[in-house]
Amino acid sequence: MYGVCMNMKIISLVSILFLIVSCGGGGGGSSSYSSNSSGSSSTPTLENLNSGNACKKAWYTTTFPNPTSQNAVFSKHTFFWQSISFQAMPVCINTYEVTDSISSVGGVSWTDYTTEIIDYSKRTLGQIVPLNVFILGANPQNTVLDSEKATYNTDFATVQAPVGSNYSTALANYDGFPIESAGGGYSHEAAPNGADIQIPQSLVWGQSGFASDEEQIQQSFKVIAHEYFHVYQNSLKFYDDTTKTIALPKAWFSNPSLLDPTSASTPAYFPWWIEEGGAEFGGIVLSAKYANTKAGITVDPVQQFQDHFNTAFDHFAANAGASLSDFNLSGNVGYSAGAAALLYLWYKEEKNFNAAMSKYYTDWYPAEAASPGNGWQDAFQDAFWKNGSEYYTLSEFVSEFNTWIRSGSKADLWNTIAKTSDQIIHTNIIPTTPNTYPLPYDIEVTAAAKVIDNGGVNKYFIDGIQQKSLVVKAGQSYKFSYPAGHPFKFSTTSDGTHGGGSEYTTNISVGTNEITIVMPNSSSIPRLYYYCSAHPGMGGLIDIVEITSSGSSNSGGVGGGGSGPGY
């Protein structure tokens, strides 16, 4: 069964150590990396080797690009692909020995499911780096054709070999078989060429032991979403929002032992229980939200969380000296202990849901820059709330959790933190990048009875999610269609006229049960709210990104968001 994940995929070649993270995806090993310390133009300008942004093709190979800027801790890079907007950031689905379909849900191909889950996750969370997904259909793996294995190895290493002087040798000698787990991530040494996910059918939907088709679907959906979450969390930690650059820690290149859990004394970036427990938490949430959009498919996220809680409870009950910090660097129980700990944090304060889904990871870069080597714990104190006005320190949370999980019966403690399926599916994720489909930006809004009780009766639903938060691009035009009887409006005040505000009417045109808006391009309006003018409490929020105007007037017009990536 899924759950045992290799921390790193290791390729040893004479004096070359080629490390690619499997499952976690945050670090890597040693590579020939050198940069001009001033970031000047004394080094010849590199050629863009993938100007068409093709799949399975590298932008960089034997020369690691110089940083555009740097500080004492990080080298900050602007890679060729950063000219692509986040919304259009490439996702490549690469298949080998095409996967089987399953008849229990109408013969839908697992390649299609993988594509849809990743697309849904991208629109729900966001994506800031290009992604190549490698799906191996051979089941069992030892039946893969030699020619197909060679193609797979070449394609994977092309985009994941460490960029630098060892690239060509690593590419020529890479052999990733047998693939020992599903995996995904974004490593510093392959950062110029984007992220990867590996989905071997034999270890996901094709493995034996499922009790039913429903269990196969539920578990496999979660694994795919788990690996996407690894790409998400491990790319966010490198992103400098101020300079819009990928900021790579200098020490990781000069001292790769910092990333080795067998020798390191503290995490280089996230505690293992947050990295893997966080991906389990995110994977359960994302796969449940996705399944909610598919007719005839149900998953049980409550049971998935309870299974993790049970594993964690049993471990702490059987080991009097056990601590959550035991899983700072490794440990399979860390998956469950981490998921249970994050669920406990959500119980303690509602805001901790989005801290677990994104804020902890976005906070890592500034925390690490401020105190090198301590970002893993300082980011926690910036993200997770103890109550409505105070943050936890990581150490006090670990101590509190260690005490709490031993403070009562398994049933009583589970009932304390348990969420309903509707709460898991409909609790709002605040995404980090635009989360609407590409042009023409048509968004269907429905109205239905609330599934999370937050007052009122009916609520707006977008993508099947109650009062879904949207992130949009400044200056772009968006059309919303809505049901008769629930007029859809915008305001700079939560709940619009019901909340004491007024309707926002700039650059808006109204049709029959539809409304089109050119999103404001002004730093004075970073957020709008959508609401029903006839009924209070139905709407949600719209965050506006890629704002290029600092004034208070709306620049209007499609394309006002600029050509570079925003965040």
C-alpha positions in Angstrom: 0.0 0.0 0.0 1.0 3.6 -0.6 2.7 5.4 2.3 6.4 4.3 2.3 8.2 6.9 0.3 11.9 7.2 -0.6 13.2 10.6 0.5 15.7 10.8 -2.4 16.4 9.0 -5.6 20.1 8.5 -5.8 22.2 8.1 -8.9 25.9 7.4 -8.2 28.3 7.8 -11.0 32.0 7.7 -10.1 32.4 11.1 -8.5 29.0 12.3 -9.5 26.1 12.3 -7.1 22.8 13.0 -8.9 20.0 13.3 -6.4 16.4 13.8 -7.3 13.8 13.9 -4.6 11.2 11.2 -4.7 8.0 12.1 -2.9 9.3 15.1 -0.9 11.1 17.0 -3.6 12.6 19.9 -1.7 16.3 19.4 -1.8 18.8 17.4 -3.8 22.5 16.6 -3.7 25.7 18.1 -5.0 26.1 19.5 -8.4 28.6 21.7 -10.2 27.0 25.1 -9.5 28.9 28.3 -9.8 27.7 31.8 -10.3 29.2 35.1 -11.0 29.0 36.7 -7.5 27.9 40.0 -8.9 25.4 38.6 -11.3 27.1 40.8 -14.0 27.2 40.2 -17.7 30.7 39.0 -17.8 29.4 35.5 -18.4 28.1 35.0 -21.9 24.4 35.2 -22.3 22.8 31.8 -22.2 20.8 30.5 -25.1 17.2 29.5 -24.4 17.2 25.8 -25.3 13.5 25.5 -25.0 12.0 28.7 -26.4 8.8 26.9 -27.4 8.3 25.6 -23.8 8.0 22.1 -25.1 7.4 19.1 -22.9 10.4 16.9 -21.8 12.8 19.5 -23.0 15.4 21.5 -20.9 15.7 25.2 -20.9 19.2 24.8 -19.4 21.8 22.0 -19.5 25.5 22.4 -18.8 25.5 25.9 -17.4 23.6 27.0 -14.4 22.3 30.5 -15.1 23.8 33.4 -13.1 21.5 35.0 -10.5 19.9 38.3 -11.3 20.5 39.4 -7.7 21.5 37.9 -4.4 21.9 38.4 -0.7 24.0 36.7 1.9 21.7 33.6 1.9 20.1 33.3 -1.5 20.9 33.5 -5.1 17.8 34.9 -6.9 17.1 33.7 -10.4 14.8 34.7 -13.2 14.6 31.7 -15.5 13.5 31.8 -19.2 10.1 30.2 -18.4 9.3 33.0 -15.9 8.1 35.1 -18.9 5.0 32.8 -18.8 2.1 33.9 -16.7 1.4 31.7 -13.7 -2.0 30.9 -15.1 -0.4 29.6 -18.3 2.5 27.7 -16.6 3.0 24.5 -18.5 1.8 21.1 -17.2 3.0 18.2 -19.4 1.5 14.8 -19.1 4.0 12.3 -20.5 2.8 8.6 -20.7 4.8 5.4 -21.2 3.2 2.1 -22.0 -0.2 3.7 -21.8 -2.1 3.1 -18.6 -5.1 0.8 -18.3 -8.6 2.2 -17.9 -11.0 1.0 -15.2 -14.6 0.0 -16.0 -16.1 0.7 -12.6 -16.3 4.4 -13.4 -17.2 4.2 -17.1 -13.9 3.2 -18.4 -12.2 6.5 -17.8 -8.4 6.3 -18.4 -6.2 6.9 -15.4 -4.2 9.3 -17.6 -7.3 11.4 -17.9 -7.9 11.2 -14.1 -4.3 12.3 -13.5 -4.6 15.2 -15.9 -7.9 16.3 -14.4 -6.7 16.1 -10.8 -3.5 18.0 -11.5 -5.5 20.6 -13.5 -8.0 20.9 -10.6 -5.2 21.2 -8.1 -3.5 23.9 -10.2 -6.6 26.0 -10.3 -7.4 25.4 -6.7 -3.9 26.1 -5.2 -1.9 27.7 -8.0 1.3 26.8 -9.8 4.5 28.9 -10.2 6.9 26.5 -12.0 6.6 24.3 -15.2 5.8 20.7 -14.5 6.5 17.5 -16.3 4.4 14.5 -15.2 5.7 11.0 -16.0 3.1 8.2 -16.0 4.5 4.6 -16.4 1.8 2.2 -17.4 3.8 -1.1 -17.1 2.3 -3.3 -14.4 4.2 -5.0 -13.0 7.2 -2.7 -13.6 9.5 -5.5 -14.6 7.5 -6.0 -17.8 8.4 -2.6 -19.1 10.1 -2.8 -22.6 13.8 -2.0 -22.6 13.2 0.6 -25.3 10.4 2.3 -23.3 12.6 2.2 -20.2 15.4 3.9 -22.1 13.0 6.6 -23.4 11.6 7.2 -19.9 15.0 7.5 -18.3 16.2 10.0 -21.0 13.0 12.1 -20.8 13.0 12.3 -17.0 16.7 13.0 -16.7 16.5 15.7 -19.5 14.5 17.9 -17.2 15.7 16.7 -13.8 19.4 16.1 -14.1 21.4 18.7 -12.1 22.0 21.7 -14.3 25.8 22.4 -14.5 29.0 20.8 -15.7 27.8 17.2 -14.8 24.5 17.5 -16.6 25.6 15.5 -19.8 27.2 12.7 -17.9 24.2 12.4 -15.5 21.8 12.4 -18.4 23.7 9.7 -20.3 23.9 7.4 -17.3 20.7 7.9 -15.5 18.6 4.7 -14.6 15.7 5.3 -12.4 14.3 1.8 -12.4 12.8 0.3 -10.4 10.7 3.3 -9.5 10.1 2.6 -5.8 7.3 5.1 -5.1 5.2 7.8 -6.6 7.1 11.0 -6.3 7.0 14.7 -6.9 8.9 17.9 -6.1 11.0 20.8 -7.2 14.7 20.6 -6.3 17.2 23.5 -6.2 19.8 21.8 -8.5 17.2 21.1 -11.3 15.2 24.3 -10.5 16.0 26.0 -13.9 14.1 23.2 -15.7 11.0 23.0 -13.5 9.3 20.3 -11.3 8.4 16.7 -11.8 5.9 14.1 -10.7 6.3 10.4 -11.3 3.2 8.1 -11.2 4.0 4.4 -11.8 0.7 2.6 -12.3 2.0 -0.5 -10.5 2.4 1.5 -7.2 -0.8 3.6 -7.5 -4.0 2.4 -9.0 -2.5 -0.8 -10.4 -1.3 -2.2 -7.1 -3.0 -5.2 -5.5 -4.9 -5.3 -2.3 -7.7 -2.8 -2.8 -10.9 -4.0 -1.1 -13.1 -2.4 -3.7 -13.1 -0.1 -6.7 -14.1 2.7 -4.4 -11.0 2.2 -2.3 -8.8 2.1 -5.4 -10.3 5.4 -6.6 -10.1 7.1 -3.2 -6.5 6.1 -2.5 -5.2 6.8 -6.0 -6.9 10.2 -6.3 -5.2 11.1 -3.0 -1.7 9.9 -4.1 -1.9 12.0 -7.3 -3.0 15.1 -5.3 -0.3 14.4 -2.7 2.4 14.5 -5.3 1.1 17.7 -6.8 1.1 19.2 -3.4 4.8 18.4 -3.0 5.4 20.4 -6.2 3.4 23.2 -4.8 4.9 23.4 -1.3 8.5 23.0 -2.5 8.2 25.6 -5.3 6.5 28.2 -3.0 9.4 28.0 -0.5 11.8 29.3 -3.1 9.7 32.2 -4.3 10.6 35.7 -3.5 7.4 37.7 -3.9 9.2 41.0 -3.7 11.6 40.4 -6.6 9.5 37.8 -8.4 12.5 35.5 -8.5 13.3 31.9 -7.6 15.6 32.2 -4.6 17.9 29.3 -4.1 19.9 28.8 -0.8 23.6 29.1 -1.5 24.5 26.8 1.3 22.6 23.9 -0.3 25.1 23.9 -3.2 28.2 24.3 -1.1 27.2 22.0 1.7 24.7 19.3 0.4 24.9 17.4 3.7 22.5 20.0 5.1 19.8 18.1 3.1 20.8 14.6 4.2 18.4 13.4 6.9 21.0 10.8 8.1 23.5 13.5 9.0 21.6 16.7 9.5 20.5 17.7 13.0 17.7 20.0 12.0 15.5 20.3 8.9 16.9 22.3 6.0 13.5 23.6 5.1 10.4 21.9 6.5 10.1 19.3 9.3 9.4 15.9 7.7 6.1 15.7 9.5 5.0 19.0 7.9 6.3 18.1 4.4 4.8 14.6 4.3 1.9 15.2 6.7 1.2 18.4 4.9 1.1 16.6 1.5 -1.3 14.0 3.0 -3.5 16.8 4.5 -3.5 18.7 1.1 -3.9 15.5 -0.9 -7.0 14.4 1.1 -8.5 17.9 0.8 -7.8 18.3 -3.0 -8.9 14.8 -4.0 -12.1 15.2 -2.1 -12.8 18.6 -3.7 -12.0 17.1 -7.1 -14.2 14.0 -6.6 -17.0 16.4 -5.6 -17.1 17.6 -9.2 -17.3 14.0 -10.7 -20.7 12.4 -11.0 -20.8 8.9 -9.6 -17.6 9.1 -7.6 -17.4 9.6 -3.9 -14.5 9.5 -1.5 -14.5 9.6 2.2 -12.0 12.2 3.4 -13.3 11.9 7.0 -12.2 8.3 7.1 -8.8 9.1 5.5 -8.1 11.7 8.2 -9.4 9.3 10.9 -7.0 6.6 9.6 -4.1 9.0 10.0 -5.3 10.0 13.5 -5.6 6.4 14.6 -2.1 5.6 13.4 -0.7 8.6 15.3 -2.7 7.9 18.4 -1.6 4.3 18.6 2.1 5.3 18.1 2.0 7.9 20.9 0.0 5.6 23.2 2.6 2.8 22.7 5.7 5.0 23.1 5.7 7.0 26.3 8.6 9.2 25.2 7.5 9.7 21.6 7.3 13.3 20.3 6.1 14.9 17.1 9.7 16.2 16.8 10.9 12.6 16.4 9.6 13.1 12.8 11.5 16.3 12.0 13.9 14.5 9.6 12.3 11.2 8.6 9.9 8.4 9.7 6.9 6.8 8.0 4.7 7.5 11.0 5.4 11.2 10.2 2.9 11.0 7.4 0.1 10.3 9.9 1.4 12.2 12.8 1.8 15.3 10.6 -1.7 15.0 9.1 -3.2 14.5 12.6 -1.2 17.5 13.9 -2.4 19.8 11.1 -6.0 18.6 11.6 -5.6 19.5 15.3 -4.3 23.0 14.3 -7.4 23.4 12.1 -9.6 22.5 15.1 -7.7 25.1 17.2 -8.2 28.0 14.8 -10.0 28.1 11.4 -7.3 30.3 9.9 -4.9 27.4 10.3 -6.5 25.6 7.4 -5.0 28.0 4.9 -1.8 28.1 6.9 -1.5 24.3 6.3 -2.5 24.6 2.7 -0.2 27.5 1.7 0.9 30.2 4.2 3.6 28.1 6.0 5.3 27.4 2.7 5.1 31.0 1.4 6.5 32.2 4.7 9.6 30.0 4.6 11.7 32.2 2.2 11.4 35.4 4.2 11.9 33.5 7.5 15.0 31.7 6.2 16.4 35.0 4.7 16.0 36.7 8.1 17.5 33.9 10.1 19.4 31.3 8.0 18.9 27.8 9.2 15.8 28.6 11.2 13.2 29.1 8.5 11.6 25.8 9.3 10.6 26.9 12.7 10.3 30.7 12.3 7.9 30.2 9.4 5.7 28.2 11.7 5.5 31.1 14.1 4.5 33.4 11.2 1.7 31.0 10.0 -0.1 29.0 12.7 -2.4 30.6 15.2 -2.8 29.5 18.8 -6.0 31.5 19.1 -7.5 34.5 17.5 -4.7 36.9 18.5 -1.5 34.8 19.1 0.7 32.6 17.0 2.3 29.3 18.2 6.0 28.9 18.4 6.9 25.5 16.9 8.3 24.2 20.2 5.2 25.1 22.2 2.9 23.5 19.6 4.9 20.3 19.6 4.7 20.2 23.4 0.9 20.9 23.3 0.2 18.2 20.7 2.3 15.6 22.5 0.2 16.2 25.6 -3.1 16.5 23.8 -2.8 13.2 21.9 -2.4 11.3 25.2 -5.1 13.2 27.1 -8.1 11.1 26.4 -9.6 8.1 24.6 -9.1 7.6 20.9 -12.8 8.1 20.2 -13.1 11.3 22.4 -10.0 12.9 20.9 -11.0 12.1 17.3 -14.5 13.5 17.9 -12.9 16.7 19.2 -10.9 17.4 16.0 -13.0 15.6 13.3 -14.4 17.6 10.4 -17.4 16.6 8.3 -17.0 15.7 4.6 -18.7 19.0 3.7 -16.3 21.0 5.8 -13.3 19.3 4.2 -14.7 19.8 0.7 -16.1 23.4 1.1 -13.7 25.1 3.4 -12.2 27.8 1.3 -8.7 27.6 0.0 -7.1 31.0 -0.7 -5.0 30.2 -3.8 -1.6 31.8 -4.4 -2.0 32.4 -8.2 -4.9 33.0 -10.6 -7.3 30.0 -10.3 -9.7 30.5 -13.2 -9.5 28.7 -16.5 -7.6 30.6 -19.3 -9.4 32.8 -21.8 -12.2 33.6 -22.2 -12.5 33.5 -18.4 -16.2 32.4 -18.3 -17.2 31.5 -14.7 -20.4 29.7 -14.0 -22.0 30.6 -10.7 -24.8 28.5 -9.2 -26.9 29.0 -6.1 -27.9 26.3 -3.6 -28.6 25.6 0.0 -25.5 26.0 2.2 -23.5 22.9 3.1 -21.3 24.7 5.6 -23.4 26.6 8.2 -22.0 30.1 8.3 -25.4 31.9 8.5 -28.0 32.6 5.8 -29.7 30.0 3.7 -28.6 29.9 0.1 -25.0 30.4 -1.1 -23.2 30.9 -4.3 -21.1 27.9 -5.6 -18.2 28.0 -8.1 -16.6 24.8 -9.3 -19.0 23.0 -6.8 -17.4 24.8 -3.8 -19.4 27.0 -1.5 -18.4 30.7 -1.7 -15.2 29.8 -3.5 -12.4 32.4 -3.3 -11.0 33.5 -6.6 -7.7 34.9 -7.6 -7.7 36.9 -10.9 -5.4 39.0 -13.0 -5.6 42.8 -12.9 -6.8 44.3 -16.2 -8.3 41.0 -17.5 -12.0 40.6 -18.4 -14.1 38.0 -16.6 -17.6 37.0 -17.3 -19.8 35.5 -14.6 -23.1 33.7 -15.4 -25.5 33.4 -12.5 -29.0 32.0 -11.8 -32.1 34.1 -12.1 -33.3 35.5 -8.8 -29.7 35.9 -7.4 -28.3 39.1 -9.0 -24.5 38.8 -9.0 -22.7 42.1 -8.0 -19.3 43.3 -6.9 -18.2 45.5 -4.0 -15.0 46.6 -2.2 -16.9 45.7 1.0 -17.6 42.2 2.2 -21.2 41.3 1.4 -21.6 44.5 -0.5 -24.6 46.6 0.3 -25.7 44.1 3.0 -22.3 44.8 4.8 -22.7 48.6 4.6 -20.8 49.0 1.4 -21.8 50.0 -2.1 -21.9 48.2 -5.5 -18.6 48.5 -7.5 -19.6 49.5 -11.1 -16.4 50.5 -12.9 -15.8 48.7 -16.2 -18.8 46.4 -15.8 -21.4 45.4 -18.3 -24.5 43.5 -17.5 -26.5 41.0 -19.7 -29.2 38.6 -19.0 -28.1 36.6 -16.0 -24.5 37.4 -16.7 -22.1 40.2 -15.7 -18.7 41.0 -17.2 -16.0 42.9 -15.4 -12.5 44.2 -16.3 -10.7 43.7 -13.1 -9.3 46.9 -11.6 -5.6 47.4 -12.0 -4.9 49.6 -9.0 -3.0 49.0 -5.8 -5.8 50.7 -4.0 -8.2 47.8 -4.9 -6.4 44.5 -4.3 -9.6 42.7 -3.4 -13.2 42.7 -4.5 -16.1 40.8 -3.0 -18.9 39.2 -5.0 -22.4 39.2 -3.5 -26.1 38.7 -4.2 -27.9 42.0 -4.2 -31.1 40.3 -3.2 -29.9 38.0 -0.4 -27.2 38.6 2.3 -24.4 36.2 3.1 -24.2 34.4 -0.3 -20.9 35.6 -1.7 -17.1 35.4 -1.4 -13.9 37.2 -2.2 -11.8 37.9 -5.3 -8.1 38.7 -4.8 -6.5 40.7 -7.7 -2.9 40.0 -8.6 -0.3 41.3 -11.1 -1.3 44.9 -10.4 0.9 47.2 -12.3 -0.7 50.6 -11.4 0.0 52.3 -8.0 -2.6 54.9 -8.6 -6.3 54.8 -7.6 -7.7 54.9 -11.1 -8.5 51.7 -13.1 -6.3 51.3 -16.1 -8.9 48.9 -17.7 -8.3 46.8 -20.8 -7.2 43.3 -21.3 -3.5 42.7 -20.7 -3.2 45.3 -17.9 -1.5 42.6 -15.8 1.7 42.9 -17.7 3.7 40.1 -19.4 5.7 38.8 -16.5 4.6 36.5 -13.7 3.0 38.0 -10.7 2.1 36.5 -7.4 
